[in-house]
Amino acid sequence: MRLLAIETSCDETSAAVICDGAVLSNVVSSQIKLHAEYGGVVPELASREHLRNLLPVIRAALNEANLSNAQLDAVAVTQGPGLPAALMVGFKGAQAFAFALRRPFLGINHHEAHLYSPWITGQPPRADFAAFQPNVSLIVSGGHTMLVHVPGELKHRVLGATIDDAAGECFDKIAKLIGLPYPGGPELDKLAAQGNPRAFDFPRPLLHEANDNFSFSGLKTSVRYFVRDHPHLLENGQSLRDLCASTQAAIVQVLVTKTMRAAKRLGVRCVTASGGVTCNSGLRNELAAACAKNGFTLRLAEKSLCTDNAAMIGILAERKLLAGHAPSPSDAEINVGWALA
């Protein structure tokens, strides 16, 4: 099966071509520079950029895969969740493309696609479903943080999610609070690598609660008050690095501890992680150490597949179509708040 996939849920315009589990191309146009001036994603600007970039990105993906429109067997696209106007650009574009080609069309849940990105490996990338194991999956980014039990392919159950801020949002807002440039999360990670994670003691929200939910708004508030009361620390390079390291340690400890606890309780032997925050070096290192200590296999999404991308959309869509899932109706609409069940 040769499938074109499109992703426009937030601020990256992406198109990929999938063929029999292989990623023939995965083109991503990022808007980071555009939104940096505003310190965050501006939805109206994001949708305008998607309109500007969608066709060139699709053409680039098809050219890289050395395929023509007529050679495609299906079209897939992110249907939700995401920013309404951004989703609409990709979704309606994909609908029109599929209609013009008279090809099946499938809308995909962005969060569900993240569950399968850790199984896309190698050069060129290919879905390694032969190695698939029942797992507990941590999906963590600027917009969502959740734990999901994945007992088999195309089967999942959400164990818990954030009740307020996502981990990535916490990273970014704290980074902005202490004056780091946008996007703040990666900048905070760089400084944290040179700091002392035990220098300052910040709360670990819900760490000891007997559930799989997350909460990071209290941690963000704690850092805000700390900075207010100790503004001089921001003027000292090492103190700033220690602050970043201590903040990161608090977030990472909560994520890793709850993931390990869920994996042990459910008796799985594999843990996966995906989403933009999975690029964070502290999280990758601590997950690796915890899994090694507890005898779990760890599958981390490749960094290029942690952020929004069409490859994971296409891999899941192909798998669903091959499993007999019905295509989406031609008059389907975006689902902005499409929750993973």
Secondary structure, DSSP 8 states (H G I E B T S, - for coil): -EEEEEE-SSSEEEEEEEETTEEEEEEEEE-HHHHHTTTS--HHHHHHHHHHHHHHHHHHHHHHHT--GGG--EEEEEEESS-HHHHHHHHHHHHHHHHHHT--EEEEEHHHHHTTGGGEETTTTEE-GGG---EEEEEESSS-EEEEEEEETTEEEEEEEBSS--HHHHHHHHHHHTT--SSHHHHHHHHHTTS-TTSS----TTTTSSSS-B--HHHHHHHHHHHHH-GGGGGSHHHHHHHHHHHHHHHHHHHHHHHHHHHHHHT-SEEEEESGGGG-HHHHHHHHHHHHHHT-EEEE--GGGTSS-HHHHHHHHHHHHHTT-----TT----TT----
